[in-house]
Amino acid sequence: MKQKKDLVVLTVAVDLEGSIPVQKFVAKYGYSFYVLIDSKSKVIDRYRVERIPTTFLIDKQGRIVGKAVGQGIGKVLKRYPFLIG
């Protein structure tokens, strides 16, 4: 997937067992985006996530400009084609 320079993909992993299972999962599938470990669900609570996966599009000013519930990043980017080159 070709990305624009100012697009950053960050995923939040909610795994109560910590970072090791997440690191193994990321390595297994060869993901190259940033992964935040949220084992205490602080991010989930702050953004009021009710279902996983939930994808947010956040602009440079920190505003949520898009949200998709129950869809992975690939489907979200198809809904917002201006984000990819």
N, C-alpha and C positions, 0 to 999 in steps of 0.2 A: 504494500500500500504506500503510495507516494503522499507525503504530508507537506503542507506549507511550513515555512520556517517558524512562524509564530504559533503553531499548534503544538501543544504539549499534551500528551496522553498520560494520565495518572490514574492508577486503579487503587482502590482501597480494599484490602483483604481483611475480612473479619474471621479470624481463626483463633479460637480460645487457646489453642495449643502453642501459639507463638509463631515465630518466623521460620522455623525449620521446615514444616510442611509446605508453607507458601513458597519458600526458596526452591524446594524440590519440584513443585508444580510449575513454577515459572521456568526453571531449567528444562524440565521435560518437554514443554511446548515451545521453548525458544523465544519467549516474549522479550521484547526489547524496550518496553515502556517502564516508567517508574511505578513502583509498588510501595504503598504505605501500609504498614501493618497496624491495624486498629483493634488490637486484642481486648481493649476496654470499651469498645463501641462509642468512643467520644465523637468521632466524625459522623457515624451513623445517627447518633442522637441529634447532633447539631443541625444536620441537613434533613432530619426527619424522614429517613429512609424506612419504608415499610416493607419493601420487597427487594430481593436480590436476584439478578443484578438491577441496579438503578444507575443510570448514566446521566451526569450533569455536564452541560457545556457552560463553561465559565469564561467570561471575557477578561481582557487585560486589567479592567478596573475591578475585577472580583465579583461582577454581577452574574447571576445565573441567567443565561440566554436561551437555554434549551434543556429539556429533561425527557428521558425515556425510561419507563419502568418495564422491567422484564425483557429487555433487549440488550445484547452485547454491543460492543463498540462498533463492530462492522455494520450492523443494521442502523445504528445511530448516524454514522457518517453517511450512509446512503440517504437518510432523511435530510441531512444538511450537506449537500454536495459542495457548497461553496468552501467548505473547510479543507477539502483535499484538492490537490492539483491534477 
